[in-house]
């Protein structure tokens, strides 16, 4: 259904970055609206890294990554 459009290096960056964003949003800022918003963005980044598909990249016309 979806073609992968993230490479392995970008996948790692998204997963690690998403986890850091979630921690900073929830622990650093607490349950404030800003903290929850940053945590939600972190979840989105984490999930897109895990499934190797980014809808925003697909809308921008990014070509799928070749599978090895």
N, C-alpha and C positions, 0 to 999 in steps of 0.2 A: 504494500500500500504506500509506504513512504520510502524514498530512497535516501540512504545515508548521505549527509552533506557536511559531516564534521570529521576531520582527521584525528589521528590518535593523540597528537600533542595537544590539539585544541580540546579534545575530550578530557584529558587529564586536567588541563587548566580550568575548564568549566566545572568539573566535579570538585576539585580542591577549592576553587574560588567560591563556588556555591555554598560549600560547607562553612567556609570562613565568614561569608556574608550572613548565613543563618546564625552562627555563634555571635557575631558582633551585633546583629539586630536584636536578638533575644536576650543575650547576657549583658551586653554593653549598654543597650538602650532600654531594656526591660519591655514591658507590655505597653509601650507608648505607641501611638499611631505610626510614628516614623520607624521605630524598631520593628513593628510588625510588617511594615511595607518593605523594609530592607530584607527581612527574613523571607518574605514571599518572593522577592526577586531572586534570592539565593536558592530557594526551592526550584524555581523555574530554570535557573542555570544548572543546578545539579541534575534535574530530570533530563534536560536536553543533552547534557553530557553523557548520561547513562544510556540513553536510547540512541545516541549519535545522530540526532535529527533536530534541526532548529527551524521552526516555522518562519521566523523573521528572515533567516538566510535564504530560505526557499522563495519567499516573496521578493527578495532582492535579486533573484535570478542566479544564485550561487550554484555552480555545477556540483553534482554528487561526487564523492570521493571514490576512487577506484578501490575495490576490495582486493585483498591479497590472499 
